[in-house]
Amino acid sequence: MSDLFLDTSAYSALLRGDVRVRDALRAAGAIRVNPVVLGELLAGFLRGRQRAKNEAELGRFLASPRVAVVPIDEGTAERYALLVTSLRRRGKPIPANDLWIAASAAQHGLRLLTLDAHFLAVDQVVVEHLEATGAP
């Protein structure tokens, strides 16, 4: 059983009923997210038609003893800076929020579960990339 860092795309897929994400989470020991993931999720809920339902589901998810929100601190900022520099040098920049997510995963030595392929360019993080599908 290994621990996971959950990206926004993977959580969103879980809400849509993606069994691959559900199975990966069931097999994980601890599950971590950071405030960036929460912010992205909450912003999405505000734009959607099921805000109350999605916020309640997120609350239940976060209440699990296996789930924790890790802080963004100086160590995260150092890793962020290294990732930005490395990816820009290689001509493979990724969105800023995803850099913070990758930096947190790297800082805590966690495998990153995501549906976003651009994380595969981040050599400093072990990425479990699930191909996006149109159906659950």
Contact map, one row per residue, 1 for C-alpha under 8 A:
1110000000000000000000000011100000000000000000000000000000000000000000000000000000000000000000000000000000000000000000000000000000000000
1111000000000000000000000011110000000000000000000000000000000000000000000000000000000000000000000000000000000000000000000000000000000000
1111100000000000000000000001111100000000000000000000000000000000000000000000000000000000000000000000000000000110000000000000000000000000
0111110000000000000000001001111100000000000000000000000000000000000000000000000000000000000000000000000000000111100000000000000000000000
0011111000000000000000000000001110000000000000000000000000000000000000000000000000000000000000000000000010000111100000000000000000000000
0001111101100000000000000000001110000000000000000000000000000000000000000000000000000000000000000000000000000001110000000000000000000000
0000111111100000000000000000000010001000000000000000000000000000000000000000000000000000000000000000100000000001110000000000000000000000
0000011111110000000000000000000000001101100000000000000000000000000000000000000000000000000000000000000000000000010000000000000000000000
0000001111111000000000000000000000000000000000000000000000000000000000000000000000000000000000000000000000000000011100000000000000000000
0000011111111100000010000000000000000000000000000000000000000000000000000000000000000000000000000000000000000000111000000000000000000000
0000011111111110000010000000000000000000000000000000000000000000000000000000000000000000000000000000000000000000000000000000000000000000
0000000111111111000000000000000000000000100000000000000000000000000000000000000000000000000000000000000000000000000000000000000000000000
0000000011111111110010000000000000000000000000000000000000000000000000000000000000000000000000000000000000000000000000000000000000000001
0000000001111111111011000000000000000000000000000000000000000000000000000000000000000000000000000000000000000000000000000000000000000000
0000000000111111110000000000000000000000000000000000000000000000000000000000000000000000000000000000000000000000000000000000000000000000
0000000000011111110000000000000000000000000000000000000000000000000000000000000000000000000000000000000000000000000000000000000000000001
0000000000001111111001000000000000000000000000000000000000000000000000000000000000000000000000000000000000000000000000000000000000000001
0000000000001111111111000000000000000000000000000000000000000000000000000000000000000000000000000000000000000000000000000000000000000011
0000000000000100111111100000000000000000000000000000000000000000000000000000000000000000000000000000000000000000000000000000000000000001
0000000000000000011111110000000000000000000000000000000000000000000000000000000000000000000000000000000000000000000000000000000001000000
0000000001101100011111111000000000000000000000000000000000000000000000000000000000000000000000000000000000000000000000000000000000000000
0000000000000100111111111100000000000000000000000000000000000000000000000000000000000000000000000000000000000000000000000000000000000000
0000000000000000001111111110000000000000000000000000000000000000000000000000000000000000000000000000000000000000000000000000000000000000
0000000000000000000111111111000000000000000000000000000000000000000000000000000000000000000000000000000000000000000000000000000000000000
0001000000000000000011111111001000000000000000000000000000000000000000000000000000000000000000000000000000000000000000000000000000000000
0000000000000000000001111111000000000000000000000000000000000000000000000000000000000000000000000000000000000000000000000000000000000000
1100000000000000000000111111100000000000000000000000000000000000000000000000000000000000000000000000000000000000000000000000000000000000
1111000000000000000000011111111000000000000000000000000000000000000000000000000000000000000000000000000000000000000000000000000000000000
1111000000000000000000000011111000000000000000000000000000000000010000000000000000000000000000000000000000000000000000000000000000000000
0111000000000000000000000001111100000000000000000000000000000000011100000000000000000000000000000000000000000000000000000000000000000000
0011110000000000000000001001111110000000000000000000000000000000011100000000000000000000000000000000000000000000000000000000000000000000
0011110000000000000000000000011111000000000000000000000000000000001111000000000000000000000000000000000000000000000000000000000000000000
0000111000000000000000000000001111101100000000000000000000000000001111000000000000000000000000000000000000000000000000000000000000000000
0000000000000000000000000000000111111100000000000000000000000000000011110000000000000000000000000000100100000000000000000000000000000000
0000000000000000000000000000000011111110000000000000000000000000000011110000000000000000000000000000000000000000000000000000000000000000
0000000000000000000000000000000001111111000000000000000000000000000000000000000000000000000000001001100000000000000000000000000000000000
0000001100000000000000000000000011111111100000000000000000000000000000000000000000000000000000000000100000000000000000000000000000000000
0000000100000000000000000000000011111111110000000000000000000000000000000000000000000000000000000000000000000000000000000000000000000000
0000000000000000000000000000000000111111111000000000000000000000000000000000000000000000000000000000000000000000000000000000000000000000
0000000100000000000000000000000000011111111100000000000000000000000000000000000000000000000000000000000000000000000000000000000000000000
0000000100010000000000000000000000001111111110000000000000000000000000000000000000000000000000000000000000000000000000000000000000000000
0000000000000000000000000000000000000111111111000000001000000000000000000000000000000000000000000000000000000000000000000000000000000000
0000000000000000000000000000000000000011111111100000000000000000000000000000000000000000000000000000000000000000000000000000000000000000
0000000000000000000000000000000000000001111111110000000000000000000000000000000000000000000000000000000000000000000000000000000000000000
0000000000000000000000000000000000000000111111111110011000000000000000000000000000000000000000000000000000000000000000000000000000000000
0000000000000000000000000000000000000000011111111010000000000000000000000000000000000000000000000000000000000000000000000000000000000000
0000000000000000000000000000000000000000001111111010000000000000000000000000000000000000000000000000000000000000000000000000000000000000
0000000000000000000000000000000000000000000111111110000000000000000000000000000000000000000000000000000000000000000000000000000000000000
0000000000000000000000000000000000000000000011111110000000000000000000000000000000000000000000000000000000000000000000000000000000000000
0000000000000000000000000000000000000000000010011111110000000000000000000000000000000000000000000000000000000000000000000000000000000000
0000000000000000000000000000000000000000000011111111111000000000000000000000000000000000000000000000000000000000000000000000000000000000
0000000000000000000000000000000000000000000000000111111100000000000000000000000000000000000000000000000000000000000000000000000000000000
0000000000000000000000000000000000000000000000000111111110000000000000000000000000000000000000000000000000000000000000000000000000000000
0000000000000000000000000000000000000000000010000111111111000000000000000000000000000000000000000000000000000000000000000000000000000000
0000000000000000000000000000000000000000010010000011111111100000000000000000000000000000000000000000000000000000000000000000000000000000
0000000000000000000000000000000000000000000000000001111111110000000000000000000000000000000000000000000000000000000000000000000000000000
0000000000000000000000000000000000000000000000000000111111111000000000000000000000000000000000000000000000000000000000000000000000000000
0000000000000000000000000000000000000000000000000000011111111100000000000000000000000000000000000000000000000000000000000000000000000000
0000000000000000000000000000000000000000000000000000001111111110000000000000000000000000000000000000000000000000000000000000000000000000
0000000000000000000000000000000000000000000000000000000111111111000000000000000000000000000000000000000000000000000000000000000000000000
0000000000000000000000000000000000000000000000000000000011111111001000000000000000000000000000000000000000000000000000000000000000000000
0000000000000000000000000000000000000000000000000000000001111111001110000000000000000000000000000000000000000000000000000000000000000000
0000000000000000000000000000000000000000000000000000000000111111101000000000000000000000000000000000000000000000000000000000000000000000
0000000000000000000000000000000000000000000000000000000000011111111000000000000000000000000000000000000000000000000000000000000000000000
0000000000000000000000000000000000000000000000000000000000000011111100000000000000000000000000000000000000000000000000000000000000000000
0000000000000000000000000000111000000000000000000000000000000001111100000000000000000000000000000000000000000000000000000000000000000000
0000000000000000000000000000011110000000000000000000000000001111111110000000000000000000000000000000000000000000000000000000000000000000
0000000000000000000000000000011110000000000000000000000000000100111111000000000000000000000000000000000000000000000000000000000000000000
0000000000000000000000000000000111100000000000000000000000000100001111100000000000000000000000000000000000000000000000000000000000000000
0000000000000000000000000000000111100000000000000000000000000000000111110000000000000000000000000000000100000000000000000000000000000000
0000000000000000000000000000000001100000000000000000000000000000000011111000000000000000000000000000000000000000000000000000000000000000
0000000000000000000000000000000001100000000000000000000000000000000001111111100000000000000000000000000100000000000000000000000000000000
0000000000000000000000000000000000000000000000000000000000000000000000111111100000000000000000000000000000000000000000000000000000000000
0000000000000000000000000000000000000000000000000000000000000000000000011111110000000000000000000000000000000000000000000000000000000000
0000000000000000000000000000000000000000000000000000000000000000000000011111111000000000000000000000000000100000000000000000000000000000
0000000000000000000000000000000000000000000000000000000000000000000000011111111100000000000000000001001100100000000000000000000000000000
0000000000000000000000000000000000000000000000000000000000000000000000011111111110000000000000000001001000000000000000000000000000000000
0000000000000000000000000000000000000000000000000000000000000000000000000111111111000000000000000000000000000000000000000000000000000000
0000000000000000000000000000000000000000000000000000000000000000000000000011111111100000000000000000001101100000000000000000000000000000
0000000000000000000000000000000000000000000000000000000000000000000000000001111111110000000000000011011000000000000000000000000000000000
0000000000000000000000000000000000000000000000000000000000000000000000000000111111111000000000000000000000000000000000000000000000000000
0000000000000000000000000000000000000000000000000000000000000000000000000000011111111100000000000000000000000000000000000000000000000000
0000000000000000000000000000000000000000000000000000000000000000000000000000001111111110000000000010001000000000000000000101000000000000
0000000000000000000000000000000000000000000000000000000000000000000000000000000111111111000010000010000000000000000000000000000000000000
0000000000000000000000000000000000000000000000000000000000000000000000000000000011111111100000000000000000000000000000000000000000000000
0000000000000000000000000000000000000000000000000000000000000000000000000000000001111111110000000000000000000000000000000000000000000000
0000000000000000000000000000000000000000000000000000000000000000000000000000000000111111111111000000000000000000000000001100000000000000
0000000000000000000000000000000000000000000000000000000000000000000000000000000000011111111110000000000000000000000000000000000000000000
0000000000000000000000000000000000000000000000000000000000000000000000000000000000001111111100000000000000000000000000000000000000000000
0000000000000000000000000000000000000000000000000000000000000000000000000000000000000111111100000000000000000000000000000000000000000000
0000000000000000000000000000000000000000000000000000000000000000000000000000000000000011111110000000000000000000000000000000000000000000
0000000000000000000000000000000000000000000000000000000000000000000000000000000000000011111111000000000000000000000000001000000000000000
0000000000000000000000000000000000000000000000000000000000000000000000000000000000010011001111100000000000000000000000000000000000000000
0000000000000000000000000000000000000000000000000000000000000000000000000000000000000010000111110110000000000000000001100000000000000000
0000000000000000000000000000000000000000000000000000000000000000000000000000000000000000000011111110000000000000000000000000000000000000
0000000000000000000000000000000000000000000000000000000000000000000000000000000000000000000001111111000000000000000000000000000000000000
0000000000000000000000000000000000010000000000000000000000000000000000000000000000000000000000111111100000000000000000000000000000000000
0000000000000000000000000000000000000000000000000000000000000000000000000000000000000000000001111111110000000000000000100000000000000000
0000000000000000000000000000000000000000000000000000000000000000000000000000000100110000000001111111111000000000000000000000000000000000
0000000000000000000000000000000000010000000000000000000000000000000000000001100100000000000000011111111100000000000000000000000000000000
0000001000000000000000000000000001011000000000000000000000000000000000000000000000000000000000001111111110000000000000000000000000000000
0000000000000000000000000000000000000000000000000000000000000000000000000000000100000000000000000111111111000001000000100100100000000000
0000000000000000000000000000000000000000000000000000000000000000000000000001101100100000000000000011111111100000000000000000000000000000
0000000000000000000000000000000001000000000000000000000000000000000001010001001000000000000000000001111111110000000000000000000000000000
0000100000000000000000000000000000000000000000000000000000000000000000000000000000000000000000000000111111111111000000000000100000000000
0000000000000000000000000000000000000000000000000000000000000000000000000000001000000000000000000000011111111100000000000001100000000000
0000000000000000000000000000000000000000000000000000000000000000000000000011001000000000000000000000001111111100000000000000000000000000
0000000000000000000000000000000000000000000000000000000000000000000000000000000000000000000000000000000111111100000000000000000000000000
0000000000000000000000000000000000000000000000000000000000000000000000000000000000000000000000000000000011111110000000000000100000000000
0011100000000000000000000000000000000000000000000000000000000000000000000000000000000000000000000000000011111111000000000000110000000000
0011100000000000000000000000000000000000000000000000000000000000000000000000000000000000000000000000000010001111100000000000111100000000
0001111000000000000000000000000000000000000000000000000000000000000000000000000000000000000000000000010010000111110000000000111110000000
0001111001000000000000000000000000000000000000000000000000000000000000000000000000000000000000000000000000000011111000000000001111000000
0000011111000000000000000000000000000000000000000000000000000000000000000000000000000000000000000000000000000001111110100000001111000000
0000000011000000000000000000000000000000000000000000000000000000000000000000000000000000000000000000000000000000111110000000000011110000
0000000010000000000000000000000000000000000000000000000000000000000000000000000000000000000000000000000000000000011111100000000011110000
0000000000000000000000000000000000000000000000000000000000000000000000000000000000000000000000000000000000000000011111110000000010100000
0000000000000000000000000000000000000000000000000000000000000000000000000000000000000000000001000000000000000000000111111100000000000000
0000000000000000000000000000000000000000000000000000000000000000000000000000000000000000000001000100010000000000010111111100001000000000
0000000000000000000000000000000000000000000000000000000000000000000000000000000000000000000000000000000000000000000011111110001010000000
0000000000000000000000000000000000000000000000000000000000000000000000000000000000000010000100000000000000000000000001111110000000000000
0000000000000000000000000000000000000000000000000000000000000000000000000000000000100010000000000000010000000000000001111111100000000000
0000000000000000000000000000000000000000000000000000000000000000000000000000000000000000000000000000000000000000000000011111110000000000
0000000000000000000000000000000000000000000000000000000000000000000000000000000000100000000000000000000001000000000000000111110000000000
0000000000000000000000000000000000000000000000000000000000000000000000000000000000000000000000000000010011001111000000000111111000000000
0000000000000000000000000000000000000000000000000000000000000000000000000000000000000000000000000000000000000111000000000011111100000000
0000000000000000000000000000000000000000000000000000000000000000000000000000000000000000000000000000000000000011110000110000111110000000
0000000000000000000000000000000000000000000000000000000000000000000000000000000000000000000000000000000000000011110000000000011111000000
0000000000000000000000000000000000000000000000000000000000000000000000000000000000000000000000000000000000000001111110010000001111100000
0000000000000000000100000000000000000000000000000000000000000000000000000000000000000000000000000000000000000000111100000000000111110000
0000000000000000000000000000000000000000000000000000000000000000000000000000000000000000000000000000000000000000001110000000000011111000
0000000000000000000000000000000000000000000000000000000000000000000000000000000000000000000000000000000000000000001100000000000001111100
0000000000000000000000000000000000000000000000000000000000000000000000000000000000000000000000000000000000000000000000000000000000111111
0000000000000000000000000000000000000000000000000000000000000000000000000000000000000000000000000000000000000000000000000000000000011111
0000000000000000010000000000000000000000000000000000000000000000000000000000000000000000000000000000000000000000000000000000000000001111
0000000000001001111000000000000000000000000000000000000000000000000000000000000000000000000000000000000000000000000000000000000000001111
